[in-house]
Amino acid sequence: MNRMTTRIGLLPPAAFIAVISLSACSAPAPVPGSEKGAAASADFRDGRLADAESGWERALAEDRFAVNVPDAVRHLNNLGSMALYDGRLEAAGARFAEALDLCVLDDLREARGRLQLQLACVKLRLEDLAGAEGLLEESRAWSDDAGGSDRAQWRSLKAGLALRRGDTAAAAASARGAHDDAENAEERAAASVLLGRALEAEPVA
């Protein structure tokens, strides 16, 4: 993963490609924020996950009070990613949704786009296909503008959605597009897994 952070430290796109293609999630990317957030990130790097989670909670409370929206979004993303890593899907979705609401306050377009993909991934895991589709439609223009890994992630999620609906042709087309947009071997491998699943599921003539 060569894109470990963005301007406010969201997860790399490949981390949530893994969620739908391999049914596993990469751990949240530890990024420095406020002093408490930086300490929580250090706890995470040292494997003290409970301490990291409580530290991000404290940092979130501090940044909310200070109306520090970018850092608050970062902490919510890390908390949501931690919940996703632990398999607490509802909790992860709630954190990502809260972060999305804050993005509107500060017009954080890049963060909003990536959080929409995070939340769409959670909704796919929860089989909320309509919710996932709505988020993907909302983020379509942003992903087209962003290109590269972000568009590859969007297309991978579209492939996952199509697979769950049994539309193997659409799934294969989206997976091929994701492979074309991928920027590293990990992203290409994830897209290939999705393509393989789509081709395996196609009815035999």
Buried (B, 14 or more C-beta within 10 A) or exposed (E): BEBEBBEBBBBBBBBBBBBBBEEEBBBBBBBBBBEBBBBBBBBBEEEBBEBBBBBBBBBBEBBBEEEBBBBBBBBBBBBBBBBBBBEBBEBBBBBBBBBBEBBEEBEBEBBBBBBBBBBBBBBBBBEBBEBBBBBBEBBBEBBEEBEBBBBBBBBBBBBBBBBBEEBBEBBBBBBBBBBEBBBBEBBBBBBBBBBEBBEEEEEEE
